[in-house]
Amino acid sequence: MTKSKTRSLDEDRQTLQTKIQEHKTNNQDTQGNRTVRSLRKRLKRIQRKVRSTNAREAKAAAKKAPAAES
């Protein structure tokens, strides 16, 4: 079996944002809507992953810079 192509976090974030916007325009009551809530939770999870990845990369770059100077 072949593995399916994984999407990047940015692609996931963009698709979730568009889905949430679509649900907001189509439905009046977005606060009580289960699908919108689950989409928002998935979006927040991806945003946390992106933030942690960026922080990890920044920390690694800061450690690399002094080593490269000496």
QUILIN-V873212 format. One record per residue. D_CENTER is the distance of its C-alpha to the mean C-alpha in whole Angstrom. Layout:
d_center: {D_CENTER | D_CENTER}
This chain:
d_center: {28 | 25 | 22 | 19 | 17 | 14 | 11 | 9 | 5 | 6 | 8 | 6 | 4 | 8 | 10 | 9 | 10 | 13 | 14 | 13 | 16 | 18 | 18 | 19 | 22 | 23 | 24 | 26 | 25 | 21 | 21 | 23 | 21 | 20 | 17 | 16 | 15 | 14 | 11 | 11 | 10 | 8 | 6 | 7 | 6 | 3 | 4 | 7 | 6 | 6 | 9 | 11 | 10 | 12 | 14 | 15 | 16 | 18 | 20 | 21 | 22 | 24 | 26 | 26 | 28 | 31 | 32 | 32 | 34 | 37}
